[in-house]
Amino acid sequence: MHATVAMLSLEQVKAILRPQYEYLAKSSGEVLWLHSFSVWSILHKLAARIPRFTDEDRLLLEISALVHDIGKMRAKSQDILKENVGSKLPHTATQNEMKTYLQPFIDNKTIHLEDGDIRRIWEFALHHHISDDQQKRARTPSFGIYAEVVRYADWLSSMSRLDMTTIRQIQNSLQGICKLTVFSVGRHPSPATYNLLQLATEFFHELGWETLVVFDDGAVFIGRNESQLPERKKIAKSFTTQLNQELFEGISIQNKFMRYEILSGPAKENPYLFLSTRRKEYIDKLGDTELGPVLFLRTLMDIYKHSGVLTSKVREVKCMLDILSKAGGPNGITKAK
């Protein structure tokens, strides 16, 4: 996986977010610092993939992501969010509010900002609503491009499930710069879907993709223009193998008597995977003078029986197999004798 490195350290991020700990971001109860952190986590990966952004641009964009919603810290905004009255919530912070918020971190040297940086950070955060007056007063050349990146990160962070309309809009905007792709599990959340998503993520990472954001029903990945997609058939096959391995690990092996079939159910269909999964147990038991022979011979008999090659002709030629076959049936020992 080609993992991008953020310009801000985690300690810097935590320090900048600390004043937001007691505030809401949404009427659903989502807290402000968590939303801001999520936007930053997505944005720093997006910004690192856009060649035109310098390290300085990326640093200011990351700070902008962390403070883009501080207008919600106003008492009136918090009252609206707590009462969940559905009122319109204008929350774009003013430049002075942005400076007041960031100044303590400049003073204690948590971050180092030059003259004019706070204005740029404020301009980058202008993605909720940009008035004509704000556009006229913006000094950063093509500042809308920077604001768009913050907007995309905010959109992705605000999703509760995969929203393909929004994701396609972002994909189209970033075409030729980097690639966004989606892996959807298409089912209600469950331990199985989480395992499938984790497995798919490993396939994507092996091909250089980076996880951008994860939802209950899938994930969004970001990569280079030349990044190749993993084959879905390989993911499906690997997932099936994983499920069977977990199933095989729970199967009780009855190997005290020859009449108990060992390779039954799914193990019958995939004996190699079953034996690979239970390899250590087999090695341990094969050294047991009482249980080892029964385990070995019954397993051998099951393999021959389920393979379809144990015909009458084979039994005539290979008498030992005929004896084993009879030993595993009703009144087995008597017939075998």
N, C-alpha and C positions, 0 to 999 in steps of 0.2 A: 504494500500500500504506500502511495506517495502522500504522506501526512504533512500538512502545512503547519508552520510554526507561527503562532500569534505574535504580534508586536508587543502586547502587554503580557506581563507575567500573571499567573493566577493570584498572587498576593496583591498586585496592583488592582486587578479586577475586583477582588473582594473588598478592598479598601474603598474604591469608588462607589461600590454598590451599598455600602453599609448604611448611609443615610436613608435608603429606600426600604429598609427592613420592615417598617411598621405601616406601610402604605399598600393599598390595593391597586391593581392594574386593570382589573375587569370586574364587572358586577357579579360574575360567576364565582368570585372568591380568589381568583389567581392573584398572587402577591406581586408587587411591582418589581422587586429585585430579581425574582425568578424569571419573569418575562424579559427583563433587560439582559439578564445573563444568557438566556436562550437566543435572543437576537444577536448578541455579541458572538456567541459560539458559532452561529451560522455565518454571520457576516465576515469574520476573520478568514474563514475558508473560502468564501466567495471572492473577497478582495485580493487574496493572495494569488488567485488564478487570472486576474485581469492585468495584463502586461503594462498598461499605461499608468497604473498606480505605483508611485514611489513608496519607499518605506515610510516616509513622512506622511504621505496620503493615507496609507494603511493605518498608521498609529492614530491619526485624527479621526478616521472612520470608525475605528474600534471604540474610541472614547465617545464618539457620537452615538454609537449603538447603545452604550451603557447609560447615556443620559437623555436619549431621545424622547422619553415619556415623563420627564420630571415635572412637566406642567400638571400632571395628575396629582402631584403632591399638594396642590392648593387645597385649602379647607373646603371650598365649594365643590371641587371635583370629587373629593373623598366622600362628601355628603351624598352626592348623586350616586356614586358607585355603591355605597353602603345601603342606600334606600332602594336601589335597583328600580328607579322610577322611569327609566328609559329616555330620559332627557338627553338632548344633544350635548356632547361633552367636548367643547373646544379645549384642547390641552397642549397646543404648541407652545413651548416655553419661549419667553422673550430672551433676547441676548443678555440682558441684565440678570435674569434668573439663572441663565447658564453660567455666567461669570461668578455669581454669588455661590453657586453650587460647587464649581471647580476650584475656586480660589484657595480653599484650605488645603487641597491636595497639591497645589503648586507651592504653597508656603512651606508645607512639611516635606517637600521634595519627593512625594509619591510619584508625581509625573513632572516632566519638564516641558513647558510650553513657551513658545516664542510670542512676540507681539503679533497680534492678528490671528493667532491660532484659535482663540475662543470664538471669534467671528466665523471662521471656517467650520468649526465643529457645529456651531448653531445653524449655519447654512446647510450643512450635510443632513442635519436632523429635520429640515423642512420638507418632509415627505408626506405628512398627513394632509396638509392644506397649504398651498402656496398662493398668497394673494399677489395681485399685480404690483402692489407697493413693495412686497418682499422681493419679488423678482428684480425690480429696478434697483433695490439697495444691495443686492448680492454682488460681491466683488470677486468671488472665485470663478475663474473662467470655466464655462461648462459645468457649473455647480450642480445642475440637474442630474448629470451622470452619477455623481457621488450620492446624491439624495436617492436616486433610483436603487442603488445597491442596498442602502439602508432600508428602503421600502420592501425590496424582495425578501430580505432577511426577516423583516417584521411580518410580512405575509406568511412565510413558511412557519415562523414561530407561533403564529396565531391559529394555525390549523389544528383541529382535533383529529382529523382523518385526512387521507390523501384527497386533495382537491385538484383533479386533473386539469380543469379549466385554468386555474391559476398557475399551476406548474407548467403547462404548455406555454402560457404567456411569458413566463420567466425564461423557459427554454428558447423561445423565439428571440427574445431580447439579447440573450447571450450567445446566440448562434455565431460560430466562427471564432469565439473567444475561448469558450470552454464548453464542456458537455454536462448536461444534467440528465439523469435517467431515474427510473422508478422501478422498484420491485414490489409487487402487490401480492399479498397472500390471499386476498379475496374471500376471507371467511371471518366469522366472529372470533374475537381474541380467545385463545386457549393455550395451554402448555404446548400443544402440538404446533400451533401457528408461531409461537415465540421460538421454538426450536428450529422451525423451517426458516424463519427470518434470520436467525443467528447463523445458520448454515449458509444461506444465500449471501449474507454479509461477508463471510470468509471467502467465498468465491469472487465477489466483487473486489475485495481488498487484494487478493492475489493478482488481479489484473490491473492494479494501480488506481482503482477508484477509492474515494474517501467518503465516509458516511457524512451526509450533511444534516439530516434530521430523521428521526425514527418515530413512527406512529404505531398504533395497535394493528392497523391493517396493511402496513408496509413501510418502506423507507425510501428516501431520496438520496441519491449518490451524485457526487461531482467528480469529473475527471478531465483529462486532456482531450483535445479534439481527436487524437488518434487512439484513444482508449477503446478497447474491444469489450463487447458485452459477453458475460459468461453464457454458456449454453444451458438453456432451461432443462433440457433432457438430463444433463449431467447433475444439475441440482436436484431434480426429482429422483434420479437413481440413487444419489448419495443419501437423500432424505429417507427413502424407502429402506436402504441398507441400515441406516441409523435406527429406524423404528424396529426393524427385525432384530437387530443386535440387542436392543433394550428388551424386546419380547423374549429372546432366547436366554437372556441372563436370568429371567424369572421362571424359566421352565425347570421343574424338578426332575432330575434324572434318577429313575428307578432302575438300579443295576444290581439288585440282589438276586433276582431270578431271571432266567433266560426268557420267560414268557412275557415280560414287560417290554413293550416296544419303546425304543428311545427316540428314534427319528419319526415323530408324528407331527401332525399339524403343519405349521410353517417350516419346521425343521425338515420335514419330508420334502418340501419343495426346494429348499436351499441348504442341503447338508454341509456344503463347504463353509458357508457363513456361520452355521450353527457350530461346527467344530472349531472354527477360528475363534468364535466368541468364547467358547468354553474350553479353550486350549489348555489353560493352566490347570483346570479341574481334572481334565483327562490325564495330563501328565502326572498329577499327584496320585490319582486313583489307579493308574496302570501299574504303579509300583506295589500295590496292595495285592498280596498273593490270593486273597479270597475274592475281592471285588474286581480286581483288574481283568482277569480272564473273561468274566461274564460281560463286563463293559465293552471290552474289545470285540469279542465274538458277536454279541448282540448288535453292536453298531455296524460291524462288517456285514452281518446278515441283512440289516435294514437297508444299507446302501445298495446291496445287490438286489434286494426285493423291489425297492422303489425305482431302481434304474430301468426295470423292465427286461433285464438281460438274464434273469434267473429262470430260464425255460426248462422244460422237461429234458431236452437234449443236453443242456449244460449240467443238469443234476446227474445225468447218467455218466457224463465224462468226469465231472468233479464231484466225487462222492462226499467230500467233506462239506461242500455247500449244501448238499441234499440233507445231510445230517443236521447242519445248523438250522436249515429251514424248518425241519420237523421239530427240532428242539424248542423252537419259539412258538409253536402252536399249541392248541388244546392237547392235554395229555402228552406234552412235548417230550419229556424224558423217556417215557415208555416207547414212543414211536422212534425216537432217535436211537435207542438201544436196539 
